[in-house]
Amino acid sequence: MAEETITNEAVSPTQEPLPPKSYIWGTGRRKTAVARVRIRPGTGKILINKRTVEDYFPSLRDQLAVKSPLERTNLMGKYDVWANVRGGGLTGQADAVKLGLARALAKAAPELTETLRREGLLTRDPRMKERKKYGQKGARKRFQFSKR
């Protein structure tokens, strides 16, 4: 039997090659969104769910939130970032990626931890949606009260 060798021609030209095992993980959460972020030294490419930041987050506010840990630590263009995000809305997902990226950077360069903490990037936002209560119309709103 002839041995088969796998070459790079077998991979489609649009598919990115898988990164080597030298990346650092960080997990971020916000409301119901969960982001798994991995980084490695590179050219500054940021992919979220295999799409660019500008493609995935149409709002400039969300794009700036995702990039803020890199900008605040002056590492823009020095790390490649891959993020997988699930759940929640776009703003919650952007904040989850921001926290995951900040945690990964703190793991990669422990001397940056103080800067990231001072900027508030390592603090998880604990606010969640309040549940609806029985006997009420919503979480806080009540049915109209009638005296008579």
Phi and psi in degrees as a GROMACS rama.xvg file:
@    title "Ramachandran Plot"
@    xaxis  label "Phi"
@    yaxis  label "Psi"
@TYPE xy
-84.7722  140.562  ALA-2
-80.0836  135.761  GLU-3
-98.5439  137.525  GLU-4
-114.045  141.556  THR-5
-94.2152  127.14  ILE-6
-112.949  169.649  THR-7
-71.0209  -15.6102  ASN-8
-68.2322  -21.5065  GLU-9
-71.1614  -23.327  ALA-10
-85.0127  135.007  VAL-11
-64.1752  150.452  SER-12
-66.2728  -23.5504  PRO-13
-82.8598  -19.7109  THR-14
-79.2488  132.574  GLN-15
-76.9834  141.976  GLU-16
-67.9657  146.771  PRO-17
-68.1639  139.599  LEU-18
-71.3572  154.493  PRO-19
-68.5958  174.213  PRO-20
-75.3831  16.1737  LYS-21
-100.237  46.0621  SER-22
-113.412  163.739  TYR-23
-117.799  134.241  ILE-24
-97.5317  149.822  TRP-25
-147.766  140.218  GLY-26
-113.268  133.065  THR-27
-126.615  144.127  GLY-28
-134.549  148.984  ARG-29
-157.728  122.327  ARG-30
52.9349  -115.166  LYS-31
-106.406  7.83897  THR-32
-89.017  138.455  ALA-33
-128.158  129.336  VAL-34
-120.876  130.372  ALA-35
-106.992  113.284  ARG-36
-113.401  135.795  VAL-37
-130.021  143.25  ARG-38
-131.521  158.543  ILE-39
-156.522  153.751  ARG-40
-56.9247  136.81  PRO-41
-171.897  -142.986  GLY-42
-103.504  -3.3228  THR-43
101.747  15.4383  GLY-44
-74.7548  132.312  LYS-45
-122.063  118.832  ILE-46
-120.258  131.943  LEU-47
-121.782  119.834  ILE-48
49.1315  45.0715  ASN-49
64.2836  20.163  LYS-50
-127.93  156.066  ARG-51
-69.8738  162.05  THR-52
-60.3075  -42.3286  VAL-53
-65.2557  -33.914  GLU-54
-72.3584  -44.296  ASP-55
-76.0796  -43.291  TYR-56
-109.878  103.667  PHE-57
-69.3676  -26.1054  PRO-58
-80.0034  133.749  SER-59
-63.8715  -34.3071  LEU-60
-59.4995  -43.8275  ARG-61
-70.0304  -37.3402  ASP-62
-62.5581  -43.3507  GLN-63
-68.2648  -34.3277  LEU-64
-64.0904  -42.3026  ALA-65
-64.6378  -39.7618  VAL-66
-83.5011  -11.5992  LYS-67
-58.779  -39.5505  SER-68
-61.0429  -36.5671  PRO-69
-71.06  -39.329  LEU-70
-68.7384  -42.3773  GLU-71
-68.015  -25.2314  ARG-72
-101.902  7.08476  THR-73
56.8408  39.5937  ASN-74
-113.641  14.4438  LEU-75
-60.4173  126.964  MET-76
86.8184  3.35055  GLY-77
-108.997  -12.7006  LYS-78
-130.165  140.397  TYR-79
-90.5543  139.739  ASP-80
-126.167  131.683  VAL-81
-122.864  132.071  TRP-82
-133.942  137.106  ALA-83
-112.542  123.591  ASN-84
-124.875  138.932  VAL-85
-137.256  150.557  ARG-86
78.8624  162.997  GLY-87
71.8176  -170.063  GLY-88
-101.747  -175.784  GLY-89
-66.1373  -41.0732  LEU-90
-68.1144  -40.9395  THR-91
-62.7533  -39.6527  GLY-92
-66.4733  -40.2134  GLN-93
-62.5018  -42.6076  ALA-94
-68.906  -32.8018  ASP-95
-67.0399  -41.4256  ALA-96
-64.4209  -39.7093  VAL-97
-59.8493  -45.9741  LYS-98
-66.7602  -43.2095  LEU-99
-62.5434  -40.0245  GLY-100
-67.0599  -41.703  LEU-101
-63.6008  -40.6044  ALA-102
-66.1636  -39.1606  ARG-103
-66.468  -40.4257  ALA-104
-65.0225  -38.0645  LEU-105
-65.3117  -34.1029  ALA-106
-72.1074  -38.6405  LYS-107
-70.2666  -39.7825  ALA-108
-135.781  90.8724  ALA-109
-58.386  -21.9434  PRO-110
-69.6569  -14.6431  GLU-111
-86.4177  -9.10477  LEU-112
-57.2054  -43.2719  THR-113
-63.5234  -42.2981  GLU-114
-63.5829  -46.3349  THR-115
-63.6321  -39.584  LEU-116
-67.0483  -41.8333  ARG-117
-62.4551  -35.6271  ARG-118
-78.8537  -6.73436  GLU-119
79.9581  19.9426  GLY-120
-89.5392  -12.9668  LEU-121
-101.114  5.78756  LEU-122
-98.2874  126.261  THR-123
-79.6979  134.24  ARG-124
-78.2358  113.296  ASP-125
-81.291  -4.63233  PRO-126
-66.9015  130.007  ARG-127
-128.441  165.659  MET-128
-69.516  132.233  LYS-129
-79.5703  141.445  GLU-130
-76.6765  154.811  ARG-131
-74.5086  136.381  LYS-132
-99.3547  152.014  LYS-133
-70.5223  150.045  TYR-134
77.8204  5.33437  GLY-135
-130.969  163.792  GLN-136
-78.7378  -30.0369  LYS-137
-150.629  -152.552  GLY-138
-68.5786  -40.4245  ALA-139
-123.244  -32.0917  ARG-140
-66.8873  138.434  LYS-141
-112.034  164.828  ARG-142
-69.0176  153.937  PHE-143
-61.2214  135.199  GLN-144
-93.0538  133.675  PHE-145
-123.354  125.2  SER-146
-70.4431  -43.4963  LYS-147
